[in-house]
Amino acid sequence: MQHVNADLAIRVIRLRRQQMLKSRILTALVLVPIVLVALLFTTAMQGTIIISAAVLVGAWEMSRLVGFNHAVARTLYVALIGIVISALYFRPDLLQAVIVMGVIWWLIALICVVRFPVGKNHWANSSFLMPLMGCFVLIPCWVALTQLISDRSMLLFMLLVVYGADTAAYFTGKKFGKVKLMPNVSPGKTREGLAGALVIVVIISLCIAPFLVPSISWWQVLPLVVVTFLFSVLGDLTESMMKRVTGIKDSGNILPGHGGWMDRIDSLTAASVIFVFGLCVIDCLTASI
């Protein structure tokens, strides 16, 4: 009897995974064309508005991840993010400083993720640390994406790197994954999935870079892609860490098979900032040669 029950439980789990995979694929087939049209065939102003809306939706879900449960508190948190990005829109002289602050934040986040669950109780009991983390996740991302609006080919390249890596990690991890990457933070991620995704994304990037970003040579593309990929994983792990602190499984449920909006852009929050910072470094190095 116990053997029958175990077999039934395994079948149920497999069926749920198959249904989730189908939902993920269908959602992606609908969402990807919409995002591409919205970001690649709009004016700079329209693109900025779309990015701002996406960040504010993320802020609504982030408000729950950082510990706000009441609708009023969540609305005020979204309003705060909106006020900050609106102010930055009219102060372009501050954008580079925000990118640098974003890079510093993601280096701090790396330390937090590696050491987790050390500090978990301190963050959970603090009234400002978690909300501050949410601001550092979203605001530099908004700056980075709006900076990339001026070069749509570069924006497309970055999106292909991030979401190509995300897809590759999902399938390679599902097929070959055995050793957990960071079980305390995200039990589903494996080292095999990470390695497989890195190899795939590097190969794809080197193939498409001459067409999308011909101004950057392959020896510049390679480190840019590798570092962007690694920080995209960090963005995902950071959101998972925040979920562990607040005891939340998904940031939301607006995307079937994917969870919430933040669950889809968590990789992008870190990768976009590092990508833009990497482009600045490349420009500086090129200018000095």
N, C-alpha and C positions, 0 to 999 in steps of 0.2 A: 504493500500500500504506500509506504514512504517513497519507494522507487518510482511509482506511478505519479505521485504528487510532485516529485522532483522533476521528472520529465515534463509534466504539464507546466510547471513554473518556468522551465527553460524555454519551452515553446512560446509561452506568453511574452517573455522578455524579448525573444527574437522577433515576434510579431510586432511588438511595440517599436522596436528599433527599425524594422522595415517601414512601418507607417511613418515614423519620424523622418526617415531618410526621404521618403516620397514627398512629405510635406516640405522638407528643406529644399528639394529640387524644384518643386512647383513654385514655392515662394521666390526662389532665386530667379527662375525663368520669367516671373512677372516683374520682380524688383530691379534686376540688372538693366533691362532696356530703359526703364523709367529713369533710373539714376544717370545712365549714359546720356540720354536725350536732355535731361534737366541740366547736367553739368557741362556738356560739350557743345550744345547748340543754343546757348543763351548768352545774353550780354553779361558784362562783368558785374553790373548792378544786380541783374536777375540771379546770377550765380551766387553772389554774396547773400542775397535774401534767402535762397534755397539752403545754403550752408548754415545760415543763422537759424533758420527754422529747424533744421536737422539737429543742431547743437542744443536748441531749447527743448526739443522733444527728449533728447538725451538728458538734459538737466532735470526734466520732470521725473524721469526714472532714477536718475542719480540721487535726487532728493530722498528717495526711499532707501537707496543703498547706504546713504550717509547717516541714516537714523531718523529722518523726518517722516512721521506717519500721518499727521493731521494735514488735511487739504490746504488749510491756510498757510501752514509752515512750508509746505512743498511749493505752493504758489509764490510765496515770498522768495524762496531760494531760486526759483526759475527767474523771477523778476530781477534778482541781484545779478545773475549771470547775464541777463539781457541788458541791464544797465551798463555793465562792464564792457561787453563787446560793442555796444553802441558808442560808448565813450572812446574806445580804441579805434573805431572806424574813423573818427574825426581827429585822431592823433596818430597819424602814420609814423611819426618820428619815434614812437614808443614800441613799434611792432618787433623790431630786432631784439630789443631788451626782453620782451615777453618770450620770444623764441629761446633766448639764452636761459631765462628762468625756467622755461619748460624742459630744456635739456637737463638742467640741474635737478629739477623735480624727478625726472625719470631715472636719474642716477640714484636719487634717494629711494625711489620706489623699488629699484633693483635690490638695494640693501634690505628693505623691508620684506620683500618677497622671499629672498634667500633665507632670512632669519625667522620667518613666520613659523610658528605662532608666537614667537617672542614679541611682546608689545601689544598683543591682541586685546587684553583686558584694559590696558591704558587707553587705547584708541576708542574702545567701546564706551568707556566711562567718561571720555572727554566730550565737552559740548561744542568744541570748535575744530578739533583735529580732522575728523572725518569729513565735515563740510568743506574744510580747507583743501583736503585731498581732492574732493570732487571739483573744486574750482580749478586746481592745477591740472586736472585731467582734461577739462573741457575748454577752458579759455585759450591756452596755447594751441590746441588743436584747431580752434576757430581761426586764429591768426594764421597758422600754417596753411590751411585750406584756402583761405581768402588770398593769401600770397600766391598760391599756385593757380588761381583763376586766370591770372594774366598769361599763363602758358598752359593751354589745355592739353597739349601733347605730353608735357611733363606731369600734369595731373593724372592723365590716363595711365601713364607708365607707372606712377606710384600706386594707383588703385589696382592695377594688374599684379604688381609685386605683392601687395598686401593680401588681396583676396585670392590670388593664385596660390600663395603660400598657405593661407587658411584652408583652402580646399584640398591642397596636396597633403597637408598635415592630417586632415580628417581621414582621408582615404588610406594613406600609407600607415597611419597609426592603427586604423581599424584592421588592416590586413596583416601588418607585421609587428604591431606594438606589443611589447612584453614588459620592458622595464619602465616603471613610472618616472616621469620627469620630476615632478614635485608633488608627491602624494598629499602633503599637508595643505597644499593650496588648491590643486586641481587634479583629482585622482584620474581623470580621463585622459590626460596628456602623457605621451610616452616619448622616450628618447629616440626610439626608432622613427616615430612620426615626425619629430623635429629634424632628424638627420635626412630623412627622405624628402621632406618638404624643402629643406635648404638646397639639396642637390637639384631638385626639379625647378625651383624658382630661379636659381642661378643660370641654369641652361636656358630656360625660357627668356629670362631677362637679356642675356647676351645675344639671343636670336632676334628679339624685337627692338632692342636699344638702337641699332643703326637706323631704324625706320622712324621711331618715335622721338628719340633724343640724340640725333646725329651730332649735336654740338659737344657731347661728352664721349670721350674715348673709352674703349673697353676696360682699360686698366683703372679708370676712374669709376666706371659703372659697377665693376665687381665689388669693391669695398662698400660702395654706397648701398648696393642691393643687400649684401650680407648683413650690414649693420642695421639697415631698415627692417629686414626680416626678423632679426633677433629682437629688436625693440617692439615689433608688432606682437611677438609672442609675450613680451613683458607686459604690454598693454592688456592682453587677454588675462594673463596671470594676476595682474593688479586688480582687475575687476573681480576675479574669482576670490582674491584675498579679501576684498571689501565685502563680498557676499558672505564669506566665512565669519567675518567679524559681526555682521548684523543678522546672520542666520537666514539669509534669503537665497532661494534656489535660482530663480530667474529674475532679471531686472524688470520684466514685464511679460505680456503675452500678445502683443500686437502683431507679431510675425509668426505664423504657423510653422512649427518645426524648428524655429530659431530662438523662440523666447521673446525677449524684449528688444527694443531698438538699441540699447546700450550693448546688448549681447552681440550685435552685428557690427558696431563701430568701435568696440573696445580696442581691437588691434590697431585701428586707424588713429586713435587718440595719441598713441605714442609714436607710431610709424611716421605720421605726417610731420610731426615736429622734428624728428631726427632726420627725415628726408630733406626738409627745407634747410635745416642746419648744415647737413652734408653738402647741399648745393652751394651754400655760402662759403664753406671751406674750400670746395673745388674752385670756385670763382677767385678766391684769395690766392690760392696756390697757382692758378693759371696766370693771374695778373703779375705774380712775383717772378715768373719764369721769363 
